[in-house]
Amino acid sequence: MKEQEQYIRDNITSIAEEAFPDNIGNEWIIHNILEHPKGIEVEVEPRPDDVGYSRFRFIIEFSASDSAVITYCYCLEDTGEWDLLFTG
């Protein structure tokens, strides 16, 4: 997981921009990276806060070609609950 975690840290902006192409140029701050049964869970915060939610959880899988793909994206609602926003 260390190599994949480093890849995510180095490439979180491009990974997030694939999911949110209307927000090219945002900074994506990583708050947490954890192993997850379906991949690697990455909690991020966009700056500026113009994506619609203050925080996101990406479940990222690596394909055979070692590219990172967001397979699940959860958003933090004002209620404090995480809701599924999309699947990849």
Rosetta blueprint (number, residue, H / E / L):
1 M L
2 K H
3 E H
4 Q H
5 E H
6 Q H
7 Y H
8 I H
9 R H
10 D H
11 N H
12 I H
13 T H
14 S H
15 I H
16 A H
17 E H
18 E H
19 A H
20 F L
21 P H
22 D H
23 N H
24 I L
25 G L
26 N L
27 E E
28 W E
29 I E
30 I E
31 H E
32 N E
33 I E
34 L E
35 E E
36 H E
37 P L
38 K L
39 G E
40 I E
41 E E
42 V E
43 E E
44 V E
45 E E
46 P E
47 R E
48 P L
49 D L
50 D L
51 V L
52 G L
53 Y L
54 S L
55 R L
56 F E
57 R E
58 F E
59 I E
60 I E
61 E E
62 F E
63 S L
64 A L
65 S L
66 D L
67 S L
68 A E
69 V E
70 I E
71 T E
72 Y E
73 C E
74 Y E
75 C E
76 L E
77 E L
78 D L
79 T L
80 G L
81 E L
82 W E
83 D E
84 L E
85 L E
86 F E
87 T E
88 G L
